[in-house]
Structures are given as C-alpha cells and as structure tokens.
Amino acid sequence: MNTIITITNFITSLGSTVMLPIIILILGLILKMKLSKAIVSALTIGVGFVGLGLIINLLVGALDPATKILIDKFNLNLVALDVGWPVGSAIAFGTTIGALIIPIIFLFNIILLSLKLTKTLDVDIWNYWHFAFSGSIAYLWSGNNLIIGIVVALIHCFISFKIADITASKVQTFFNIPGISIPQGFATTTVPIVFILDKIIDKIPIIKDINFNIESIQKRFGILGLPLVMGTIIGLILGVLSYGFKKESLNLAIQMGAIMVLCPRIISIFMEGFAPVSEAAREFMQKRFKNQEFNIGLDSAIMIGHPTTILVGAILIPIALILAFILPGNKVLPFADLASTAFFVAFVTPLVKGNFFRTLIYGIIIMIVVLYVSSGFAEGLTTIARNIGYEFPANSSMITGLSEGNWIAYILTNIARLITGN
C-alpha cells in the first residue's frame, strides 16, 4: 500500500503538463508511430497544455481580484465558504480510495475498451480525482467501506466515459480536433442538463430560434462583434463594477481582450499535435480491432478556448453572486472557484454549437445546480476536512467548493449512505 501511495503521489505531483506528453509518447509508440513523430506530437501537445495553463492562469489571475471585490460589495452572509477544488482533491487523494484510484481506474478503462463498452482511453490522469472524490466520500460516509467506495468511483467513471463517447463527435467537429473526447468528472455532469434544456427550449416558440454566436454577432455589429473587442468590453464592464473608473478596470479590459485572442491560437497547437496521433490510432484500430472507434480522453480545459465560453464565464461571475443571495436554501458563498466559471460552461458551448444565448441561459441553470449541490455537500465536507486536518480559512465555520457541486457524485454518495444506513 505504501508503494502504491508513493507512486500515486508522484504521478499526481507531476501534473498534466508533464504526464500528458509522457502518456502520448508511450501511446504513440504503441500505435506504431515513428519515434521522431511520436516525440514531436507529444512535445507539441505538451506545449499546448503549457500555453493553455498560462492563459487559464492569466484568466483566473485577472478575474480573481475583481471577484473578491464584488463579493465584498454584495456583502453576502452565507455559512459555507467556497474554498475551491483544493478541498475536493485533498479529500479525493487523502483516503485509501484516493491512493488506489489511479491504477484501478486505468485498469477499469482498459477492460471497458477491450469489452467495447467505451471508446475513450482517458489519459487525463490528474482529473481522476473527480472519481476519487466520489469514491472517497462514499467510503467515508459508509463507515470506511472500501468496496462501496471503489464501486461508487467506478460507476461515476463509467457514466463519465459513456457521456464522453456520446459527445465525442460534437466536440471533435466543433473544435476541429480529431480523435478526442472529454471524460472529465465534473464537465460530463453538465451534459444531461444541456440535453434536457435543449428539449425544453426547442418547444418554446421564438426562443428556440434565438441563435447569437460569435460569427453572427460580428456580422451584425462589425468591429464591436470581434472577439478581441467583445472581450475588452466585457472586461471593462466587469472592471468598472469591481474597481470603479480606475486603472485596474482598464488592465482587466486589456487582459480579457488578450485572452480572447490567445486562447483559440493555443487550441490550434493541440490540433497540430493530435492530428498525427489520431491518424495513427485510426490505422491501428482498423488493422487490429475491426474498425473499433477509439478516442483519447482529455481535460475539459481544452474547451475553454472558445470566445463564447470565456465571455459567458465572465458574465456568470456577478450572476453567481446574485444567485447565491436570492436562492432559498443556498448556503454557499462563492469565492475560490468563482474566477473559474468558464469551466462550468466549457461543455455547453460545443453542444449548442456556439450559441451564445443558450450557453448563457444554460450556464445560469448549471450554476443553480452547482450552488445547491455544493450546499448539500457542505456539512459532510466540513466534517471530513476537519478529520483529515484541512486548515480552515479564518472566520469560516463551514466549507465546500463550487467545483464539488457535482450532482452525479452527490446522488451516488447518498445512495451509498442509504445502503449502509449511515
């Protein structure tokens, strides 16, 4: 067990920017790519992830100070502080389940592929923490029942793989990146919500025909419709709401404009790196597995680069605070994850084909679900966090995280709780 924990800690400490190129290189060699071609593809994808990480850090770094000022202005008095993904990952990898999850999920993935029960090979090892989170909560809430914890993690994993399979073609077409899918444990929870809302919206006259995307906005408004200009305007509005008419507002405006320009260019690096791997995978499968389809599962971060996602993410920041204030029964004060709202709608944009109107409306519904689910997790997460020695922020009696507002995890862990009577 100590050896497994050591290996798990080492792998997770490397992060996706190191692990993904290594895995892609190994995968490329398995797929019979030339060594030189596999190395170039792996390094190119690694460069893409480094670039994407820099852009996301710029996005969060630009929005984080503004969101904290907005939080103070709203003067919300809520009992559960959003401390972000660190509490979720700390719990996920801080239990026996977390120590075992990487080899278990990877082996489970291979078995599912061999049985043709999934088309996704999930190489996004860091984000196994979402499955480990579900399993760890079930493990702790069931009185340290290891079997129940592992089963819950595997069920969550299987659901995410199936959603990744269903949405793969839409993601590939929309982003023009062949051979990928997105099985990330939180992102996949938004897909059923989008499908349900699409069916509802499609039955509403007039509303169903509203389709504002970046291209149509640009045609209608000219220079004001350019992603660069729209990002700058949204950044300026958010800056004025936060800082007033100060230089910080101008800085935020320019940073948001820069992000809108740079993100799509970073995505093009992924396209360049994945194209040879995707072609090699297709040829490999045709020869050995009778045309079985095969996709590489990646982090939802690669979907952040679309202008619609970035703009809607920025708009959702003040909306999330308003929702936190008006929703009856909400306990959560949005904080640490508030600057990362683009991740909450990352899957929406490709599924609605860039429709800005639907992405925003669906994003608001998703934030409502996230607030209620993270409220539901608050008491349990607070107890568990205290037990594992998590250091609480000053003046906070209860903690949770928007990134833990995972309704699939919530349902599965509560079923485990009922089964064991805890």
Residue pairs with C-beta under 8 A, 6 or more apart in sequence:
1 96
1 99
4 99
4 100
4 103
5 99
7 102
8 93
8 98
8 99
8 100
8 101
8 102
8 103
9 93
11 19
11 102
11 125
12 93
12 102
12 125
12 126
12 129
15 126
16 49
16 124
16 125
16 126
16 127
16 299
17 46
17 49
17 50
17 53
18 46
19 125
19 126
20 45
20 46
20 49
20 123
20 124
20 298
21 42
21 43
21 45
21 46
21 49
22 42
23 123
23 125
24 38
24 41
24 42
24 45
24 46
24 123
24 273
24 277
24 296
25 38
25 39
25 41
25 42
27 121
27 123
27 277
27 281
27 296
28 37
28 38
28 41
28 42
28 276
28 277
28 280
29 35
29 38
30 284
31 277
31 280
31 281
31 283
31 284
32 280
32 283
32 284
33 41
33 276
33 277
33 280
37 276
38 277
40 276
41 273
41 274
41 276
41 277
42 273
43 273
44 269
44 272
44 273
45 269
45 270
45 273
45 274
45 277
47 269
47 273
48 266
48 267
48 269
48 270
48 273
48 302
49 301
51 262
51 266
51 269
52 263
52 266
52 267
52 270
52 301
52 302
52 304
52 305
53 301
55 259
55 262
55 263
55 266
55 304
55 305
56 301
56 304
58 255
58 258
58 259
59 259
59 304
59 310
59 339
59 342
60 339
60 340
62 235
62 251
62 252
62 255
62 256
62 259
63 238
63 252
63 314
63 317
63 338
63 339
64 339
65 242
65 248
66 238
66 239
66 241
66 242
66 243
66 248
66 252
66 317
67 242
67 317
67 334
67 335
67 338
67 339
68 335
69 242
69 243
70 241
70 242
70 317
70 318
70 321
71 321
71 333
71 334
71 335
71 338
73 242
74 321
74 322
74 324
74 325
76 321
76 324
76 325
76 333
78 324
78 330
78 331
78 332
78 333
79 331
79 333
79 378
79 397
79 398
80 331
80 332
80 333
80 374
80 375
80 378
80 382
80 398
80 399
80 400
81 332
81 333
81 335
81 393
81 396
81 398
81 399
81 400
82 332
82 333
82 334
82 335
82 336
82 337
82 338
82 374
82 399
82 400
82 401
82 402
83 335
83 336
83 393
83 396
83 399
83 400
83 401
84 335
84 336
84 337
84 340
84 401
84 402
84 403
85 336
85 337
85 401
85 403
85 404
86 336
86 401
87 381
87 385
87 390
87 399
87 400
87 401
87 404
88 129
88 130
88 133
88 381
88 401
88 403
88 404
89 129
89 133
90 385
90 388
90 390
91 98
91 133
91 136
91 137
91 381
91 384
91 385
91 388
92 98
92 101
92 129
92 130
92 132
92 133
92 135
92 136
93 99
93 101
93 129
93 132
94 136
94 388
95 132
95 135
95 136
95 139
95 140
95 149
95 388
96 139
96 144
96 146
96 149
97 132
97 135
97 136
97 139
97 146
97 149
97 150
97 153
98 129
98 132
98 135
98 136
100 150
101 128
101 129
101 131
101 132
101 135
101 153
102 125
102 128
104 150
104 153
104 154
105 122
105 128
105 131
105 153
105 154
105 157
106 122
106 125
108 154
108 157
108 158
109 118
109 120
109 121
109 122
109 157
109 161
112 118
112 158
112 161
113 119
113 120
113 121
113 294
116 292
117 158
118 158
118 161
118 162
118 164
118 165
119 165
119 168
119 181
119 292
119 293
119 294
119 295
120 161
120 164
120 165
120 168
120 181
120 183
120 295
120 296
120 297
121 294
121 295
121 296
121 297
122 128
122 161
122 164
122 183
122 297
123 296
123 297
123 298
124 183
124 184
124 297
124 298
124 299
126 299
127 184
127 185
127 299
128 185
129 185
130 156
130 160
130 184
130 185
130 186
130 406
130 409
131 153
131 154
131 156
131 157
131 160
131 185
132 153
133 185
133 404
133 406
133 409
134 152
134 153
134 156
134 185
134 406
134 408
134 409
134 412
134 413
135 149
135 150
135 152
135 153
135 154
135 156
136 149
136 153
137 152
137 377
137 380
137 381
137 384
137 409
137 413
138 145
138 148
138 149
138 151
138 152
138 153
138 412
138 413
138 416
138 417
139 145
139 146
139 148
139 149
139 152
140 149
140 384
140 387
141 380
141 413
141 416
141 417
141 420
141 422
142 148
142 149
142 416
142 417
142 419
142 420
142 422
143 420
143 422
145 416
145 420
148 416
148 419
148 420
149 416
152 412
152 413
152 416
155 412
156 185
156 408
156 409
156 412
157 183
157 185
159 188
159 408
160 183
160 184
160 185
160 188
160 408
161 183
161 297
163 183
163 188
163 191
163 192
164 181
164 182
164 183
164 188
164 295
164 297
165 181
165 295
166 191
167 181
167 182
167 191
167 347
167 350
167 351
168 180
168 181
168 182
168 295
170 350
170 351
171 177
171 180
171 181
171 182
171 303
171 350
172 178
172 179
172 180
172 181
172 295
174 306
174 349
174 350
174 353
174 354
175 267
175 271
175 302
175 303
175 305
175 306
175 350
176 271
177 267
177 270
177 271
177 274
177 302
178 274
178 275
178 278
178 279
179 274
179 277
179 278
179 279
179 281
179 282
179 294
179 295
179 296
180 274
180 278
180 295
180 296
180 297
180 298
180 302
181 295
181 296
181 297
181 298
182 188
182 297
182 298
182 299
182 300
182 302
182 303
182 347
183 297
184 298
184 299
184 300
185 406
185 408
185 409
186 300
186 343
186 403
186 406
187 300
187 303
187 343
187 346
187 347
188 347
188 408
189 406
189 407
189 408
190 344
190 345
190 346
190 347
190 348
190 362
190 366
191 347
191 351
193 362
193 365
193 366
193 369
194 347
194 348
194 351
194 352
194 362
195 351
197 358
197 361
197 362
197 365
198 351
198 352
198 358
201 207
201 208
201 358
201 361
202 208
210 355
210 357
210 358
211 355
211 357
212 355
212 356
212 357
213 308
213 353
213 354
213 355
213 356
214 225
214 227
214 230
214 307
214 308
214 354
214 356
215 354
217 225
217 230
217 356
218 225
218 226
219 225
223 229
224 230
224 233
227 260
227 261
227 264
227 307
228 257
228 260
228 261
229 257
230 260
230 307
230 311
231 256
231 257
231 258
231 259
231 260
231 261
231 307
231 310
231 311
232 253
232 254
232 256
232 257
232 260
233 253
234 256
234 311
234 314
234 315
235 252
235 253
235 254
235 255
235 256
235 257
235 314
236 249
236 250
236 252
236 253
238 252
238 256
238 314
238 317
238 318
239 248
239 249
239 250
239 251
239 252
239 253
240 249
241 318
242 248
242 249
242 252
243 249
243 252
256 310
256 314
259 310
260 307
260 310
260 311
263 304
263 305
263 306
263 307
263 310
264 305
264 306
264 307
266 305
267 302
267 305
270 302
274 296
277 296
278 296
281 294
281 296
282 294
284 294
285 291
285 292
285 293
285 294
300 343
300 346
300 347
301 343
301 346
303 309
303 346
303 347
303 349
303 350
304 310
304 313
304 342
304 343
304 346
306 349
306 350
306 354
308 349
308 354
308 355
308 356
308 359
309 342
309 345
309 346
309 348
309 349
309 359
310 342
311 356
312 342
312 345
312 348
312 349
312 356
312 359
312 360
312 363
313 340
313 341
313 342
313 343
313 344
313 345
313 363
314 341
314 342
315 360
316 341
316 344
316 345
316 360
316 363
316 364
316 367
317 338
317 339
317 341
319 364
319 367
320 334
320 338
320 341
320 367
320 371
321 334
321 338
323 330
323 364
323 367
323 368
323 371
324 330
324 332
324 333
324 334
324 371
327 368
327 371
327 372
329 372
329 375
330 371
330 372
330 375
331 375
331 378
331 398
331 400
332 371
332 374
332 375
332 378
332 400
332 402
334 371
334 402
336 401
336 402
337 401
337 402
337 403
338 402
340 403
341 363
341 367
343 403
344 363
344 366
344 367
344 370
344 402
345 359
345 362
345 363
345 366
348 358
348 359
348 362
348 363
348 366
349 359
352 358
352 359
352 362
369 405
369 407
370 402
370 405
371 402
371 405
372 405
373 404
373 405
373 406
373 407
373 410
374 400
374 401
374 402
374 404
374 405
375 400
376 410
377 400
377 404
377 405
377 410
378 398
378 399
378 400
379 398
381 399
381 400
381 401
381 404
382 397
382 398
382 399
382 400
385 392
385 399
386 392
390 399
392 399
393 399
